Amino acid sequence: MAASVLEAVDVRKSYGVGTETQTEILHGIDLVLGAGEMVALTGPSGAGKSTFLNVMGLLERPTSGSIRINGEEAGGLDEAGLTLLRGRGIGFIFQFHHLMPAFTALENVMMPILVDRGRPDAAMRERAAQLLGKVGLGALTGRRPGKLSGGQQQRVAVARALAMSPPLVLADEPTGNLDTASADEVFALLRAFNRDFGVSFLVVTHDLRLASRCDRILELVDGRLTQ
């Protein structure tokens, strides 16, 4: 495994490039996220956190700068290469779970593997069942999202993010839509996967109580990153 799972060097992101309204949102971001590290990202609304996560997660290309995921440089990859690196190297958890309502919990967790491999098989189902067991939903694998509580739905989303065994998980306000008790439970799951399996997490959160449980806290203010 690479010494770092995410390395960003002088990353900038602008919108409206080449027009009179060109605006730079990220200003020379430098970041190294070590293997097995759990880092919180805080900052006021409008600071650029969503853009930051989209760029680091290879959902958007930076205007300039370099991003490496698990040692692999992303800048020279075409769209197919980016999709492959993103699908196998990064898991995503969002504030809203984005589960597919027509599919069961098991099928939702299987989905990233299915996208990668093309068709379902027994190993895929076993992997999904194991992950649902680890997040405490082993008895609910056949339920659809509409039959699960908000906290349970987010647990399914956590399991789905880990389906491909990515070295890095990016979480955007993963507890922001939950009550305090459910938020604590979901965060404890993230920490457990971090400590037990060495998964690195970059967690965007406004909850400083949860941020304080991470290895370190970064703050994004006006598109600039500080420790």
LINQUI-V697871 format. One record per residue. RES is the residue in one letter. SS is DSSP state (~ for helix, > for strand, _ for the rest). Layout:
((RES,SS) (RES,SS))
//
This chain:
((M,_) (A,_) (A,_) (S,>) (V,>) (L,>) (E,>) (A,>) (V,>) (D,>) (V,>) (R,>) (K,>) (S,>) (Y,>) (G,_) (V,_) (G,_) (T,_) (E,_) (T,_) (Q,_) (T,>) (E,>) (I,>) (L,>) (H,>) (G,>) (I,>) (D,>) (L,>) (V,>) (L,>) (G,>) (A,_) (G,_) (E,_) (M,>) (V,>) (A,>) (L,>) (T,>) (G,_) (P,_) (S,_) (G,_) (A,_) (G,_) (K,~) (S,~) (T,~) (F,~) (L,~) (N,~) (V,~) (M,~) (G,_) (L,_) (L,_) (E,_) (R,_) (P,_) (T,_) (S,>) (G,>) (S,>) (I,>) (R,>) (I,>) (N,_) (G,_) (E,>) (E,>) (A,_) (G,_) (G,_) (L,_) (D,_) (E,~) (A,~) (G,~) (L,~) (T,~) (L,~) (L,~) (R,~) (G,~) (R,~) (G,~) (I,>) (G,>) (F,>) (I,>) (F,_) (Q,_) (F,_) (H,_) (H,_) (L,_) (M,_) (P,_) (A,_) (F,_) (T,>) (A,~) (L,~) (E,~) (N,~) (V,~) (M,~) (M,~) (P,~) (I,~) (L,~) (V,~) (D,~) (R,~) (G,_) (R,_) (P,_) (D,_) (A,~) (A,~) (M,~) (R,~) (E,~) (R,~) (A,~) (A,~) (Q,~) (L,~) (L,~) (G,~) (K,~) (V,_) (G,_) (L,_) (G,_) (A,_) (L,_) (T,_) (G,_) (R,_) (R,>) (P,~) (G,~) (K,~) (L,_) (S,_) (G,~) (G,~) (Q,~) (Q,~) (Q,~) (R,~) (V,~) (A,~) (V,~) (A,~) (R,~) (A,~) (L,_) (A,_) (M,_) (S,_) (P,_) (P,_) (L,>) (V,>) (L,>) (A,>) (D,>) (E,_) (P,_) (T,_) (G,_) (N,_) (L,_) (D,_) (T,~) (A,~) (S,~) (A,~) (D,~) (E,~) (V,~) (F,~) (A,~) (L,~) (L,~) (R,~) (A,~) (F,~) (N,~) (R,~) (D,~) (F,~) (G,_) (V,_) (S,>) (F,>) (L,>) (V,>) (V,>) (T,_) (H,_) (D,_) (L,~) (R,~) (L,~) (A,~) (S,_) (R,_) (C,_) (D,_) (R,>) (I,>) (L,>) (E,>) (L,>) (V,>) (D,_) (G,_) (R,>) (L,>) (T,>) (Q,_))
//
